[in-house]
């Protein structure tokens, strides 16, 4: 019995060291060696390229808020916007990021990554979509379906090239950059299908706006 107990304890220790420590350290080491940027969260000076951000509060002197940058899916925009100052604070329709009414940590409201689960017959969905259509048209944009519907994850960092092109009139008017220059920027930032056949072309909104900032 003692022999079996000793073997069991030795096996537990060995497998814990191998799979609990060495395997994890090896994986981390390979990731840092070959994919350090991705392993560290794909962080740039303005945030992570893996998580969608709310650009609607960007100040544009003389123009509506958010009109001088490209915007992503409306996961935290308009009807889905966070309300940290509300009597019952909410983080936003699909927005999993923290919403803060001030710099104090106590004013922040955490969210979750999820879809709205509003069905095609939902009156709330219809009202929200109409509000978003009005939001875009007030900025001179003829919105695509993606620009008036939230993403499944609630943190989609990407939009389609068509979504970006639809926003050119708004961004051009607010920044003074010519439509042709913005179109060239979108083409430059457009990523193709993964492995040339999976999914569809996309544009990371953060990277697109970083490129826009260089033009300005």
C-alpha positions in Angstrom: 0.0 0.0 0.0 2.8 2.4 0.9 4.5 1.6 -2.4 1.3 2.6 -4.4 0.9 5.7 -2.3 4.5 6.7 -2.9 4.1 6.1 -6.7 0.9 8.2 -6.7 2.5 11.1 -4.9 5.5 11.0 -7.2 3.2 10.9 -10.3 1.2 13.9 -9.0 4.4 15.9 -8.4 5.9 15.0 -11.8 2.8 15.7 -13.8 2.2 19.0 -11.9 5.7 20.2 -12.6 5.5 19.1 -16.3 2.0 20.3 -17.2 1.5 22.9 -14.5 4.8 24.8 -14.9 7.1 23.6 -17.6 4.4 23.4 -20.3 3.0 26.8 -19.4 6.5 28.4 -19.3 7.4 26.8 -22.7 4.2 28.1 -24.2 4.8 31.6 -22.8 8.4 31.5 -24.0 7.5 30.5 -27.6 4.7 33.1 -27.7 7.1 35.9 -26.5 9.8 34.8 -28.9 7.7 34.5 -32.0 4.5 36.5 -31.4 5.5 39.0 -28.6 3.1 41.8 -29.9 0.1 39.5 -30.0 1.0 37.7 -26.7 1.2 41.1 -25.0 -2.4 41.9 -26.1 -1.6 43.7 -29.4 -1.2 47.0 -27.5 -0.4 50.2 -29.3 -0.1 53.7 -27.8 -3.9 54.1 -28.2 -5.2 50.8 -26.9 -5.5 47.2 -28.1 -6.2 46.3 -31.7 -8.2 43.3 -30.5 -10.9 45.2 -28.7 -13.3 47.7 -30.2 -13.4 51.2 -28.7 -16.0 53.9 -28.5 -14.8 56.8 -30.8 -18.1 58.7 -30.6 -16.9 61.1 -27.9 -13.8 62.2 -29.9 -13.8 66.0 -29.9 -14.1 67.5 -33.4 -14.0 71.4 -33.2 -16.9 72.8 -35.2 -18.3 69.4 -36.0 -20.4 66.7 -34.2 -18.5 64.5 -31.7 -16.8 61.6 -33.3 -17.1 62.9 -36.9 -13.4 63.4 -37.4 -12.5 59.8 -36.9 -13.7 56.5 -38.3 -16.1 54.6 -36.0 -16.7 50.9 -35.5 -19.8 48.8 -34.8 -22.3 50.5 -32.4 -21.6 48.3 -29.5 -21.4 51.3 -27.2 -23.0 54.0 -29.3 -26.3 55.7 -29.2 -29.0 53.5 -27.7 -26.2 51.1 -26.5 -24.1 53.8 -24.9 -22.9 53.4 -21.4 -24.5 55.4 -18.6 -22.3 55.4 -15.6 -24.1 58.4 -14.0 -27.6 56.8 -14.3 -29.5 55.9 -11.1 -28.9 52.3 -12.0 -25.5 52.4 -13.9 -25.2 50.4 -17.0 -22.1 49.7 -19.1 -23.8 49.8 -22.4 -25.8 47.5 -24.7 -23.0 45.1 -25.6 -20.1 47.0 -24.2 -17.9 44.8 -22.0 -15.5 47.6 -21.2 -15.7 49.8 -18.1 -17.7 52.9 -18.4 -16.6 55.7 -16.1 -18.2 59.1 -15.2 -14.8 60.3 -13.8 -11.3 59.3 -13.3 -12.1 57.7 -10.0 -12.2 53.9 -10.0 -15.4 53.9 -7.9 -17.2 55.6 -10.7 -16.6 52.8 -13.2 -19.2 50.2 -14.2 -17.9 46.9 -15.6 -19.7 45.2 -18.4 -19.8 41.8 -20.1 -19.1 40.5 -23.6 -22.4 39.5 -25.1 -24.9 40.2 -27.8 -28.1 42.1 -27.2 -30.2 39.0 -28.0 -32.8 41.3 -29.6 -34.8 39.3 -32.2 -35.8 40.5 -35.7 -39.3 41.2 -34.4 -38.1 43.2 -31.5 -39.6 46.8 -31.3 -36.6 47.8 -29.2 -34.2 46.7 -32.0 -36.3 48.6 -34.5 -36.2 51.8 -32.4 -32.5 51.4 -31.7 -31.7 50.9 -35.4 -33.8 53.9 -36.4 -31.9 56.0 -33.8 -28.6 54.9 -35.2 -29.6 55.6 -38.8 -30.6 59.1 -37.7 -27.3 59.4 -35.9 -25.3 58.6 -39.1 -27.4 60.6 -41.5 -27.0 63.7 -39.3 -23.3 63.3 -40.0 -23.7 62.9 -43.7 -23.3 59.1 -43.7 -25.5 56.7 -45.6 -24.9 53.8 -43.1 -24.3 50.2 -44.0 -26.1 47.4 -42.0 -23.0 46.9 -39.8 -23.0 50.5 -38.7 -26.5 50.3 -37.2 -26.3 46.8 -35.7 -24.1 45.6 -32.9 -21.6 42.8 -33.1 -22.0 39.3 -31.6 -19.1 39.8 -29.2 -19.8 43.3 -28.2 -16.1 44.2 -28.7 -15.6 43.8 -32.5 -12.5 45.9 -33.4 -13.0 45.5 -37.1 -15.3 46.9 -39.8 -15.6 46.0 -43.5 -14.0 48.2 -46.1 -17.5 49.2 -47.2 -18.3 50.4 -43.6 -15.2 52.6 -43.7 -15.8 53.9 -47.2 -19.4 54.9 -46.1 -17.8 57.2 -43.5 -15.5 59.1 -45.9 -17.9 62.1 -46.4 -18.1 62.6 -42.6 -14.4 62.3 -41.9 -13.4 64.3 -45.0 -15.7 67.2 -44.0 -14.5 67.2 -40.4 -10.8 66.9 -41.1 -10.4 68.6 -44.5 -8.6 65.5 -45.9 -9.7 64.7 -49.4 -11.9 61.7 -50.1 -9.4 60.2 -52.4 -6.7 60.3 -49.7 -9.1 58.7 -47.2 -10.0 56.0 -49.7 -6.3 55.3 -50.2 -5.8 55.1 -46.5 -8.6 52.6 -46.2 -7.2 50.5 -49.0 -3.8 50.5 -47.2 -5.3 49.4 -43.9 -7.5 46.7 -45.4 -6.6 43.2 -44.4 -7.4 40.3 -46.7 -9.1 37.0 -45.8 -7.2 34.7 -43.4 -5.2 32.2 -45.4 -6.7 33.9 -48.5 -10.0 32.1 -48.2 -11.3 32.3 -44.6 -13.8 35.1 -43.8 -13.7 38.4 -45.6 -11.6 41.5 -45.9 -11.6 43.8 -42.8 -10.2 47.0 -41.4 -9.1 47.4 -37.8 -10.7 50.7 -36.7 -7.9 51.5 -34.2 -5.2 51.1 -36.8 -7.2 53.0 -39.3 -7.6 56.0 -37.0 -3.9 55.8 -36.1 -3.2 56.1 -39.8 -5.7 59.0 -40.0 -3.9 60.8 -37.2 -0.6 60.7 -39.2 -2.3 62.3 -42.1 -3.6 65.1 -39.9 
